[in-house]
Amino acid sequence: MSNDMKQGSWRGTVGRRLFAGAATMFAMMGASLTASAAVVGNGTFEVRSASSNLCLSITGSSLVDGAKVIQDTCNGSAIQRFLFSVQSDGSYQIVNVASGKALDVTDVSTANGALIQQWAAGGGGNQHFAATVNGNGYTLAAKNSGKCVDVKDLSTSPGAAIQQWACGGGANQRWLLN
């Protein structure tokens, strides 16, 4: 056998082994990244808008069903802390620490612009949110609509309403958990 054939055979074998090794390594890395990317974990967090640096809060520090979620100046109080609990489908129920009520898409709406409110936990898709990595934070999408939790009108002002809107990946739909 000529040297060229031996080299060609050697290169082919090594190339196949390198390719198989690289493919295995990338598959393992990809699986690892995918598994960790979507996991927020159970815990209590301050939820801060990446666009405004303001925190999710409840209008007037209300403890009642139907009180709307807003963004407000962060103050570390219980009304601005939320318990994230992983559900069996991998989504999260997000409960306000002060009121014990779950974040909820008003009227189980699937429309853009439906406001986010707090309501007694009922377990519906309008109270479960998928969390996915978005830059240095997370996007939260309502399970019933697939729409993202969004600061209305891209506002950077305290008191701005929080709504659901078609996911676009903007900073007004990115949430930092501290």
TIRO-2110 file (N, C-alpha, C; in Angstrom, 1 decimal):
// TIRO-2110
0.9, -1.2, 0.0, N, 1, A
0.0, 0.0, 0.0, CA, 1, A
0.9, 1.2, 0.0, C, 1, A
0.5, 2.2, -0.8, N, 2, A
1.3, 3.4, -0.9, CA, 2, A
1.2, 4.3, 0.4, C, 2, A
2.2, 5.2, 0.6, N, 3, A
2.1, 6.1, 1.7, CA, 3, A
0.9, 7.0, 1.7, C, 3, A
0.5, 7.4, 0.5, N, 4, A
-0.7, 8.3, 0.3, CA, 4, A
-2.0, 7.5, 0.8, C, 4, A
-2.1, 6.2, 0.5, N, 5, A
-3.3, 5.5, 0.9, CA, 5, A
-3.2, 5.3, 2.4, C, 5, A
-2.0, 5.1, 3.0, N, 6, A
-1.9, 4.9, 4.4, CA, 6, A
-2.3, 6.2, 5.1, C, 6, A
-1.8, 7.3, 4.6, N, 7, A
-2.1, 8.6, 5.2, CA, 7, A
-3.6, 8.9, 5.1, C, 7, A
-4.2, 8.6, 3.9, N, 8, A
-5.6, 8.9, 3.7, CA, 8, A
-6.4, 8.1, 4.6, C, 8, A
-6.1, 6.8, 4.8, N, 9, A
-6.8, 5.9, 5.7, CA, 9, A
-6.6, 6.5, 7.1, C, 9, A
-5.4, 6.8, 7.5, N, 10, A
-5.2, 7.3, 8.9, CA, 10, A
-6.0, 8.6, 9.1, C, 10, A
-5.9, 9.5, 8.1, N, 11, A
-6.7, 10.8, 8.3, CA, 11, A
-8.2, 10.5, 8.4, C, 11, A
-8.6, 9.6, 7.6, N, 12, A
-10.1, 9.3, 7.6, CA, 12, A
-10.5, 8.7, 9.0, C, 12, A
-9.7, 7.8, 9.5, N, 13, A
-10.0, 7.2, 10.9, CA, 13, A
-9.9, 8.3, 11.9, C, 13, A
-8.8, 9.1, 11.9, N, 14, A
-8.7, 10.1, 13.0, CA, 14, A
-9.8, 11.2, 12.8, C, 14, A
-10.0, 11.5, 11.6, N, 15, A
-11.1, 12.5, 11.3, CA, 15, A
-12.4, 12.1, 11.9, C, 15, A
-12.7, 10.8, 11.6, N, 16, A
-14.0, 10.2, 12.1, CA, 16, A
-14.0, 10.2, 13.6, C, 16, A
-12.9, 9.8, 14.2, N, 17, A
-12.9, 9.8, 15.7, CA, 17, A
-12.9, 11.2, 16.3, C, 17, A
-12.2, 12.1, 15.7, N, 18, A
-12.3, 13.5, 16.2, CA, 18, A
-13.7, 14.1, 16.0, C, 18, A
-14.3, 13.8, 14.9, N, 19, A
-15.7, 14.3, 14.7, CA, 19, A
-16.6, 13.7, 15.7, C, 19, A
-16.5, 12.3, 15.9, N, 20, A
-17.4, 11.7, 16.8, CA, 20, A
-17.2, 12.2, 18.2, C, 20, A
-15.9, 12.4, 18.6, N, 21, A
-15.6, 13.0, 19.9, CA, 21, A
-16.2, 14.4, 20.1, C, 21, A
-16.0, 15.2, 19.1, N, 22, A
-16.5, 16.6, 19.1, CA, 22, A
-18.0, 16.6, 19.2, C, 22, A
-18.6, 15.7, 18.4, N, 23, A
-20.1, 15.7, 18.4, CA, 23, A
-20.6, 15.3, 19.8, C, 23, A
-20.0, 14.3, 20.4, N, 24, A
-20.4, 13.8, 21.7, CA, 24, A
-20.2, 15.0, 22.7, C, 24, A
-19.0, 15.7, 22.7, N, 25, A
-18.8, 16.7, 23.6, CA, 25, A
-19.8, 17.9, 23.4, C, 25, A
-20.1, 18.3, 22.2, N, 26, A
-21.1, 19.3, 22.0, CA, 26, A
-22.5, 18.9, 22.4, C, 26, A
-22.8, 17.6, 22.2, N, 27, A
-24.1, 17.1, 22.6, CA, 27, A
-24.2, 17.2, 24.1, C, 27, A
-23.1, 16.8, 24.8, N, 28, A
-23.2, 16.8, 26.2, CA, 28, A
-23.2, 18.3, 26.7, C, 28, A
-22.5, 19.2, 26.1, N, 29, A
-22.5, 20.6, 26.5, CA, 29, A
-23.9, 21.2, 26.2, C, 29, A
-24.4, 20.9, 25.1, N, 30, A
-25.7, 21.4, 24.7, CA, 30, A
-26.8, 20.9, 25.7, C, 30, A
-26.8, 19.6, 26.0, N, 31, A
-27.8, 19.1, 27.0, CA, 31, A
-27.6, 19.8, 28.3, C, 31, A
-26.4, 20.0, 28.7, N, 32, A
-26.1, 20.7, 30.0, CA, 32, A
-26.6, 22.1, 30.0, C, 32, A
-26.3, 22.8, 28.9, N, 33, A
-26.7, 24.2, 28.8, CA, 33, A
-28.2, 24.3, 28.8, C, 33, A
-28.9, 23.4, 28.0, N, 34, A
-30.3, 23.5, 27.9, CA, 34, A
-31.0, 23.2, 29.3, C, 34, A
-30.5, 22.2, 30.0, N, 35, A
-31.1, 21.8, 31.2, CA, 35, A
-31.0, 23.0, 32.2, C, 35, A
-29.8, 23.7, 32.3, N, 36, A
-29.6, 24.7, 33.3, CA, 36, A
-30.2, 26.0, 32.8, C, 36, A
-30.4, 26.3, 31.5, N, 37, A
-30.8, 27.6, 31.1, CA, 37, A
-32.2, 27.9, 31.5, C, 37, A
-33.1, 26.9, 31.5, N, 38, A
-34.5, 27.2, 31.8, CA, 38, A
-34.8, 27.2, 33.3, C, 38, A
-33.9, 26.8, 34.1, N, 39, A
-34.2, 26.6, 35.5, CA, 39, A
-33.9, 27.8, 36.3, C, 39, A
-35.0, 28.4, 36.9, N, 40, A
-34.9, 29.4, 37.9, CA, 40, A
-34.7, 28.8, 39.3, C, 40, A
-35.4, 27.8, 39.5, N, 41, A
-35.4, 27.1, 40.8, CA, 41, A
-36.5, 27.7, 41.8, C, 41, A
-36.8, 26.9, 42.8, N, 42, A
-37.8, 27.4, 43.8, CA, 42, A
-37.0, 28.5, 44.6, C, 42, A
-37.7, 29.5, 44.9, N, 43, A
-37.1, 30.6, 45.8, CA, 43, A
-37.9, 31.8, 45.8, C, 43, A
-37.5, 32.7, 46.7, N, 44, A
-38.1, 34.0, 46.8, CA, 44, A
-37.2, 35.1, 46.2, C, 44, A
-37.8, 35.9, 45.3, N, 45, A
-37.0, 36.9, 44.6, CA, 45, A
-37.6, 38.3, 44.5, C, 45, A
-36.7, 39.2, 44.4, N, 46, A
-37.1, 40.6, 43.9, CA, 46, A
-37.1, 40.4, 42.4, C, 46, A
-38.1, 40.9, 41.7, N, 47, A
-38.2, 40.8, 40.3, CA, 47, A
-38.1, 42.2, 39.7, C, 47, A
-37.0, 42.5, 39.0, N, 48, A
-36.6, 43.8, 38.6, CA, 48, A
-36.6, 43.9, 37.0, C, 48, A
-37.2, 44.9, 36.5, N, 49, A
-37.3, 45.1, 35.0, CA, 49, A
-35.9, 45.5, 34.5, C, 49, A
-35.4, 44.8, 33.5, N, 50, A
-34.1, 45.1, 32.9, CA, 50, A
-34.2, 46.5, 32.2, C, 50, A
-35.3, 46.9, 31.8, N, 51, A
-35.4, 48.2, 31.0, CA, 51, A
-35.5, 49.4, 32.0, C, 51, A
-36.1, 49.3, 33.1, N, 52, A
-36.3, 50.4, 34.0, CA, 52, A
-35.6, 50.3, 35.3, C, 52, A
-35.1, 49.1, 35.6, N, 53, A
-34.5, 48.9, 36.9, CA, 53, A
-35.4, 49.1, 38.1, C, 53, A
-36.7, 49.0, 37.8, N, 54, A
-37.8, 49.1, 38.9, CA, 54, A
-38.3, 47.7, 39.2, C, 54, A
-38.9, 47.5, 40.3, N, 55, A
-39.3, 46.2, 40.8, CA, 55, A
-40.8, 46.0, 40.6, C, 55, A
-41.1, 44.7, 40.3, N, 56, A
-42.6, 44.3, 40.3, CA, 56, A
-43.1, 44.6, 41.7, C, 56, A
-44.3, 45.1, 41.7, N, 57, A
-45.0, 45.4, 43.0, CA, 57, A
-46.5, 45.3, 42.7, C, 57, A
-47.3, 45.5, 43.8, N, 58, A
-48.7, 45.5, 43.7, CA, 58, A
-49.3, 46.9, 44.0, C, 58, A
-50.2, 47.3, 43.1, N, 59, A
-50.8, 48.7, 43.3, CA, 59, A
-51.2, 48.9, 44.7, C, 59, A
-50.7, 50.0, 45.3, N, 60, A
-51.2, 50.4, 46.6, CA, 60, A
-50.8, 49.4, 47.7, C, 60, A
-49.9, 48.5, 47.5, N, 61, A
-49.5, 47.5, 48.4, CA, 61, A
-50.8, 46.7, 48.8, C, 61, A
-51.7, 46.6, 47.9, N, 62, A
-53.0, 45.9, 48.2, CA, 62, A
-52.8, 44.4, 48.4, C, 62, A
-53.6, 43.8, 49.2, N, 63, A
-53.6, 42.4, 49.5, CA, 63, A
-54.8, 41.6, 48.9, C, 63, A
-55.6, 42.3, 48.1, N, 64, A
-56.9, 41.7, 47.6, CA, 64, A
-56.7, 41.2, 46.2, C, 64, A
-57.7, 40.2, 45.9, N, 65, A
-57.8, 39.7, 44.6, CA, 65, A
-58.0, 40.8, 43.6, C, 65, A
-57.4, 40.8, 42.4, N, 66, A
-57.7, 41.8, 41.4, CA, 66, A
-56.8, 43.0, 41.4, C, 66, A
-56.0, 43.1, 42.5, N, 67, A
-55.0, 44.3, 42.5, CA, 67, A
-54.0, 44.1, 41.4, C, 67, A
-53.8, 45.1, 40.7, N, 68, A
-52.9, 45.1, 39.5, CA, 68, A
-51.4, 45.1, 39.9, C, 68, A
-50.6, 44.4, 39.0, N, 69, A
-49.2, 44.4, 39.2, CA, 69, A
-48.6, 45.6, 38.4, C, 69, A
-47.7, 46.3, 39.1, N, 70, A
-47.0, 47.5, 38.5, CA, 70, A
-45.5, 47.4, 38.7, C, 70, A
-44.8, 48.3, 38.1, N, 71, A
-43.4, 48.4, 38.5, CA, 71, A
-43.3, 49.6, 39.4, C, 71, A
-42.4, 49.6, 40.4, N, 72, A
-42.2, 50.7, 41.3, CA, 72, A
-40.8, 50.7, 41.8, C, 72, A
-40.4, 51.8, 42.4, N, 73, A
-39.1, 51.9, 43.0, CA, 73, A
-38.9, 50.8, 44.0, C, 73, A
-37.8, 50.1, 43.8, N, 74, A
-37.4, 49.0, 44.7, CA, 74, A
-37.2, 49.4, 46.1, C, 74, A
-37.8, 48.7, 47.1, N, 75, A
-37.7, 49.1, 48.5, CA, 75, A
-37.4, 47.9, 49.4, C, 75, A
-37.4, 46.7, 48.9, N, 76, A
-37.1, 45.6, 49.7, CA, 76, A
-38.2, 45.0, 50.5, C, 76, A
-39.4, 45.6, 50.3, N, 77, A
-40.5, 45.1, 51.1, CA, 77, A
-41.1, 43.8, 50.6, C, 77, A
-41.9, 43.2, 51.4, N, 78, A
-42.6, 41.9, 51.1, CA, 78, A
-43.5, 42.1, 49.9, C, 78, A
-44.1, 43.2, 49.6, N, 79, A
-45.0, 43.5, 48.5, CA, 79, A
-44.2, 43.4, 47.2, C, 79, A
-42.9, 43.5, 47.3, N, 80, A
-42.0, 43.4, 46.1, CA, 80, A
-41.2, 42.1, 46.0, C, 80, A
-41.6, 41.1, 46.8, N, 81, A
-40.9, 39.8, 46.8, CA, 81, A
-41.9, 38.8, 46.3, C, 81, A
-41.4, 37.9, 45.5, N, 82, A
-42.3, 36.8, 44.9, CA, 82, A
-41.6, 35.5, 45.1, C, 82, A
-42.5, 34.5, 45.4, N, 83, A
-42.1, 33.1, 45.6, CA, 83, A
-42.3, 32.4, 44.3, C, 83, A
-41.2, 31.9, 43.7, N, 84, A
-41.3, 31.1, 42.5, CA, 84, A
-41.4, 29.6, 42.9, C, 84, A
-42.4, 28.9, 42.4, N, 85, A
-42.5, 27.5, 42.7, CA, 85, A
-42.7, 26.7, 41.4, C, 85, A
-41.8, 25.8, 41.2, N, 86, A
-41.8, 25.0, 40.0, CA, 86, A
-43.0, 24.1, 40.0, C, 86, A
-43.7, 24.0, 38.9, N, 87, A
-44.9, 23.2, 38.8, CA, 87, A
-44.5, 21.9, 38.0, C, 87, A
-45.4, 20.9, 38.0, N, 88, A
-45.1, 19.6, 37.4, CA, 88, A
-44.7, 19.7, 35.9, C, 88, A
-45.2, 20.8, 35.2, N, 89, A
-44.9, 20.9, 33.8, CA, 89, A
-43.7, 21.8, 33.5, C, 89, A
-43.0, 22.2, 34.6, N, 90, A
-41.7, 22.9, 34.5, CA, 90, A
-42.0, 24.4, 34.5, C, 90, A
-43.3, 24.9, 34.5, N, 91, A
-43.6, 26.3, 34.6, CA, 91, A
-43.5, 26.7, 36.1, C, 91, A
-43.8, 28.0, 36.3, N, 92, A
-43.7, 28.5, 37.7, CA, 92, A
-45.0, 29.1, 38.1, C, 92, A
-45.4, 28.9, 39.3, N, 93, A
-46.4, 29.7, 39.9, CA, 93, A
-45.7, 30.8, 40.7, C, 93, A
-46.1, 32.0, 40.5, N, 94, A
-45.3, 33.1, 41.1, CA, 94, A
-46.3, 33.8, 42.1, C, 94, A
-45.9, 33.8, 43.4, N, 95, A
-46.8, 34.2, 44.5, CA, 95, A
-46.2, 35.4, 45.2, C, 95, A
-47.0, 36.5, 45.4, N, 96, A
-46.5, 37.6, 46.1, CA, 96, A
-46.4, 37.2, 47.6, C, 96, A
-45.3, 37.6, 48.2, N, 97, A
-45.0, 37.2, 49.6, CA, 97, A
-45.9, 37.9, 50.5, C, 97, A
-46.3, 39.1, 50.3, N, 98, A
-47.1, 39.9, 51.3, CA, 98, A
-48.6, 39.4, 51.2, C, 98, A
-49.1, 39.2, 50.0, N, 99, A
-50.5, 38.8, 49.9, CA, 99, A
-50.8, 37.3, 49.9, C, 99, A
-49.8, 36.6, 49.5, N, 100, A
-50.0, 35.1, 49.3, CA, 100, A
-50.8, 34.8, 48.1, C, 100, A
-51.0, 35.8, 47.2, N, 101, A
-51.7, 35.6, 45.9, CA, 101, A
-50.8, 35.4, 44.7, C, 101, A
-51.3, 34.7, 43.8, N, 102, A
-50.5, 34.3, 42.6, CA, 102, A
-50.6, 35.4, 41.5, C, 102, A
-49.5, 35.6, 40.8, N, 103, A
-49.6, 36.5, 39.6, CA, 103, A
-50.6, 35.8, 38.6, C, 103, A
-51.4, 36.6, 37.9, N, 104, A
-52.5, 36.0, 37.1, CA, 104, A
-52.8, 37.0, 35.9, C, 104, A
-53.0, 36.4, 34.8, N, 105, A
-53.4, 37.2, 33.6, CA, 105, A
-54.9, 37.4, 33.8, C, 105, A
-55.3, 38.7, 33.8, N, 106, A
-56.7, 39.1, 34.1, CA, 106, A
-57.6, 38.4, 33.1, C, 106, A
-58.7, 37.9, 33.6, N, 107, A
-59.8, 37.3, 32.9, CA, 107, A
-59.4, 36.1, 32.0, C, 107, A
-58.2, 35.4, 32.4, N, 108, A
-57.7, 34.3, 31.6, CA, 108, A
-57.5, 34.7, 30.1, C, 108, A
-57.2, 36.0, 29.9, N, 109, A
-57.1, 36.5, 28.5, CA, 109, A
-55.9, 35.9, 27.8, C, 109, A
-56.1, 35.9, 26.5, N, 110, A
-55.0, 35.5, 25.6, CA, 110, A
-54.6, 36.7, 24.7, C, 110, A
-55.2, 37.8, 25.0, N, 111, A
-55.0, 39.0, 24.1, CA, 111, A
-53.8, 39.8, 24.6, C, 111, A
-53.1, 40.5, 23.6, N, 112, A
-52.1, 41.5, 23.9, CA, 112, A
-52.7, 42.5, 24.8, C, 112, A
-52.0, 43.0, 25.8, N, 113, A
-52.5, 44.1, 26.6, CA, 113, A
-53.3, 43.7, 27.9, C, 113, A
-53.5, 42.4, 28.0, N, 114, A
-54.2, 42.0, 29.2, CA, 114, A
-53.3, 42.3, 30.4, C, 114, A
-53.9, 42.9, 31.5, N, 115, A
-53.1, 43.3, 32.6, CA, 115, A
-52.8, 42.1, 33.5, C, 115, A
-51.6, 42.1, 34.2, N, 116, A
-51.3, 41.1, 35.1, CA, 116, A
-51.8, 41.6, 36.5, C, 116, A
-52.4, 40.7, 37.2, N, 117, A
-52.9, 41.1, 38.6, CA, 117, A
-52.5, 40.0, 39.5, C, 117, A
-53.0, 40.1, 40.8, N, 118, A
-52.8, 39.0, 41.7, CA, 118, A
-54.2, 38.4, 42.0, C, 118, A
-54.2, 37.1, 42.3, N, 119, A
-55.5, 36.4, 42.5, CA, 119, A
-55.2, 35.2, 43.3, C, 119, A
-56.1, 34.8, 44.1, N, 120, A
-56.0, 33.5, 44.9, CA, 120, A
-55.5, 32.4, 43.9, C, 120, A
-54.6, 31.6, 44.3, N, 121, A
-54.0, 30.6, 43.5, CA, 121, A
-55.1, 29.6, 43.1, C, 121, A
-55.2, 29.3, 41.8, N, 122, A
-56.2, 28.4, 41.3, CA, 122, A
-55.5, 27.3, 40.4, C, 122, A
-54.3, 27.6, 40.0, N, 123, A
-53.6, 26.6, 39.2, CA, 123, A
-53.8, 26.6, 37.7, C, 123, A
-54.6, 27.5, 37.2, N, 124, A
-54.8, 27.6, 35.8, CA, 124, A
-53.6, 28.1, 35.0, C, 124, A
-53.6, 27.9, 33.7, N, 125, A
-52.5, 28.4, 32.8, CA, 125, A
-52.3, 29.9, 32.9, C, 125, A
-53.3, 30.6, 33.3, N, 126, A
-53.1, 32.1, 33.4, CA, 126, A
-52.4, 32.4, 34.7, C, 126, A
-52.1, 31.4, 35.5, N, 127, A
-51.3, 31.6, 36.8, CA, 127, A
-50.0, 30.9, 36.7, C, 127, A
-49.6, 30.3, 35.6, N, 128, A
-48.4, 29.6, 35.4, CA, 128, A
-47.6, 30.3, 34.4, C, 128, A
-46.3, 30.4, 34.6, N, 129, A
-45.4, 31.2, 33.7, CA, 129, A
-44.2, 30.3, 33.4, C, 129, A
-43.9, 30.3, 32.1, N, 130, A
-42.6, 29.6, 31.7, CA, 130, A
-41.5, 30.6, 31.8, C, 130, A
-40.4, 30.2, 32.3, N, 131, A
-39.2, 31.1, 32.4, CA, 131, A
-38.1, 30.6, 31.5, C, 131, A
-37.6, 31.5, 30.7, N, 132, A
-36.5, 31.2, 29.8, CA, 132, A
-35.4, 32.2, 29.9, C, 132, A
-34.2, 31.8, 29.7, N, 133, A
-33.1, 32.8, 29.7, CA, 133, A
-33.2, 33.8, 28.6, C, 133, A
-33.0, 35.1, 29.0, N, 134, A
-33.0, 36.2, 28.0, CA, 134, A
-31.9, 37.1, 28.4, C, 134, A
-30.8, 37.0, 27.7, N, 135, A
-29.6, 37.8, 28.1, CA, 135, A
-29.2, 37.6, 29.5, C, 135, A
-29.2, 38.6, 30.4, N, 136, A
-28.8, 38.4, 31.7, CA, 136, A
-29.9, 38.2, 32.7, C, 136, A
-31.1, 38.0, 32.1, N, 137, A
-32.3, 37.8, 32.9, CA, 137, A
-33.2, 36.7, 32.4, C, 137, A
-34.5, 36.8, 32.6, N, 138, A
-35.4, 35.8, 32.2, CA, 138, A
-36.6, 36.5, 31.5, C, 138, A
-37.2, 35.8, 30.6, N, 139, A
-38.5, 36.1, 30.0, CA, 139, A
-39.5, 35.2, 30.7, C, 139, A
-40.6, 35.8, 31.1, N, 140, A
-41.7, 35.0, 31.8, CA, 140, A
-42.9, 35.1, 30.8, C, 140, A
-43.4, 33.9, 30.4, N, 141, A
-44.5, 33.8, 29.4, CA, 141, A
-45.6, 33.0, 30.1, C, 141, A
-46.8, 33.6, 30.0, N, 142, A
-48.0, 32.9, 30.6, CA, 142, A
-48.3, 31.7, 29.8, C, 142, A
-48.6, 30.6, 30.5, N, 143, A
-48.8, 29.3, 29.9, CA, 143, A
-50.1, 29.3, 29.0, C, 143, A
-51.1, 30.0, 29.5, N, 144, A
-52.4, 30.0, 28.7, CA, 144, A
-52.3, 30.8, 27.4, C, 144, A
-51.4, 31.7, 27.3, N, 145, A
-51.4, 32.5, 26.1, CA, 145, A
-50.1, 32.5, 25.3, C, 145, A
-49.0, 32.1, 26.0, N, 146, A
-47.7, 32.1, 25.4, CA, 146, A
-47.1, 33.5, 25.3, C, 146, A
-47.8, 34.5, 25.8, N, 147, A
-47.4, 35.9, 25.8, CA, 147, A
-46.5, 36.2, 27.0, C, 147, A
-45.6, 37.2, 26.8, N, 148, A
-44.7, 37.5, 27.8, CA, 148, A
-45.1, 38.6, 28.7, C, 148, A
-44.7, 38.5, 30.0, N, 149, A
-44.9, 39.6, 31.0, CA, 149, A
-44.1, 40.8, 30.5, C, 149, A
-44.7, 41.9, 30.5, N, 150, A
-44.2, 43.1, 29.7, CA, 150, A
-44.5, 44.4, 30.4, C, 150, A
-43.6, 45.3, 30.5, N, 151, A
-43.8, 46.7, 31.0, CA, 151, A
-44.6, 47.4, 29.9, C, 151, A
-45.8, 47.9, 30.3, N, 152, A
-46.7, 48.5, 29.3, CA, 152, A
-46.0, 49.8, 28.7, C, 152, A
-46.1, 49.9, 27.4, N, 153, A
-45.6, 51.1, 26.7, CA, 153, A
-44.1, 51.3, 26.9, C, 153, A
-43.3, 50.3, 27.2, N, 154, A
-41.9, 50.4, 27.4, CA, 154, A
-41.6, 51.5, 28.5, C, 154, A
-42.5, 51.7, 29.4, N, 155, A
-42.3, 52.7, 30.4, CA, 155, A
-41.1, 52.5, 31.3, C, 155, A
-40.5, 53.5, 31.7, N, 156, A
-39.4, 53.5, 32.7, CA, 156, A
-39.9, 54.2, 34.0, C, 156, A
-41.1, 54.5, 34.1, N, 157, A
-41.7, 55.3, 35.2, CA, 157, A
-42.3, 54.4, 36.3, C, 157, A
-42.1, 54.7, 37.6, N, 158, A
-42.8, 54.0, 38.7, CA, 158, A
-44.3, 54.1, 38.4, C, 158, A
-45.0, 53.0, 38.8, N, 159, A
-46.4, 53.0, 38.6, CA, 159, A
-46.9, 52.4, 37.3, C, 159, A
-46.0, 52.2, 36.3, N, 160, A
-46.4, 51.7, 35.0, CA, 160, A
-47.0, 50.3, 35.2, C, 160, A
-48.1, 50.0, 34.4, N, 161, A
-48.7, 48.7, 34.5, CA, 161, A
-47.9, 47.6, 33.9, C, 161, A
-48.1, 46.4, 34.3, N, 162, A
-47.5, 45.2, 33.8, CA, 162, A
-48.6, 44.4, 33.0, C, 162, A
-48.3, 44.0, 31.8, N, 163, A
-49.3, 43.4, 31.0, CA, 163, A
-48.6, 42.2, 30.3, C, 163, A
-49.4, 41.4, 29.5, N, 164, A
-48.8, 40.4, 28.7, CA, 164, A
-48.9, 41.0, 27.3, C, 164, A
-47.8, 40.6, 26.5, N, 165, A
-47.7, 41.0, 25.1, CA, 165, A
-46.9, 40.0, 24.3, C, 165, A
-47.1, 39.9, 23.0, N, 166, A
-46.4, 39.0, 22.2, CA, 166, A
-44.9, 39.1, 22.5, C, 166, A
-44.2, 38.0, 22.7, N, 167, A
-42.8, 38.0, 23.1, CA, 167, A
-42.0, 38.6, 22.0, C, 167, A
-41.1, 39.5, 22.3, N, 168, A
-40.3, 40.2, 21.3, CA, 168, A
-38.8, 40.2, 21.8, C, 168, A
-38.6, 39.8, 23.0, N, 169, A
-37.2, 39.7, 23.5, CA, 169, A
-36.6, 41.1, 24.0, C, 169, A
-37.4, 42.1, 24.0, N, 170, A
-36.9, 43.4, 24.5, CA, 170, A
-36.6, 43.5, 26.0, C, 170, A
-35.9, 44.5, 26.4, N, 171, A
-35.6, 44.7, 27.8, CA, 171, A
-36.8, 44.9, 28.7, C, 171, A
-37.9, 45.4, 28.1, N, 172, A
-39.2, 45.5, 28.9, CA, 172, A
-39.9, 44.2, 29.1, C, 172, A
-39.3, 43.1, 28.5, N, 173, A
-39.8, 41.8, 28.8, CA, 173, A
-38.8, 40.9, 29.5, C, 173, A
-37.7, 41.5, 29.9, N, 174, A
-36.6, 40.8, 30.6, CA, 174, A
-36.6, 41.1, 32.1, C, 174, A
-36.5, 40.1, 32.9, N, 175, A
-36.7, 40.3, 34.3, CA, 175, A
-35.5, 39.7, 35.0, C, 175, A
-34.9, 40.5, 36.0, N, 176, A
-33.7, 40.1, 36.7, CA, 176, A
-34.2, 39.7, 38.1, C, 176, A
-33.8, 38.5, 38.5, N, 177, A
-34.2, 38.0, 39.8, CA, 177, A
-33.1, 38.1, 40.8, C, 177, A
-33.4, 38.8, 41.9, N, 178, A
-32.4, 39.0, 43.0, CA, 178, A
-32.9, 38.4, 44.3, C, 178, A
END
